[in-house]
């Protein structure tokens, strides 16, 4: 049982690492199509990435990574309690 919980903790930690890596490289393209009112929303950044939208995406991926890291820590704590 302890071995399997350690495997689960390692997998959760690996998923957290992947999420944090993706958060560091994700980029969101600026919106170039008009909205319902016919205006193109303002964007900050370059033609390749909108800074505000990219920061929102990074924040979402960082939150996912933190959740997976927290779950990994809880499983590791459970292993300590069991042994």
Residue pairs with C-beta under 8 A, 6 or more apart in sequence:
1 82
2 79
2 82
2 83
5 75
5 76
5 78
5 79
5 82
6 76
6 79
8 75
9 72
9 73
9 75
9 76
9 79
10 72
12 68
12 69
12 71
12 72
12 75
13 68
13 69
13 72
15 68
16 65
16 66
16 68
16 69
16 72
17 65
19 61
19 62
19 64
19 65
19 68
20 61
20 62
20 65
22 61
23 57
23 58
23 61
23 62
23 65
24 58
26 54
26 57
26 58
26 61
27 48
27 49
27 54
27 57
28 49
28 50
28 53
28 54
28 56
28 57
29 48
29 49
29 50
30 43
30 45
30 47
30 49
30 50
30 53
31 40
31 41
31 43
31 50
31 53
32 40
33 40
34 40
35 41
43 50
43 51
43 52
43 53
44 50
44 51
44 52
45 51
45 52
45 54
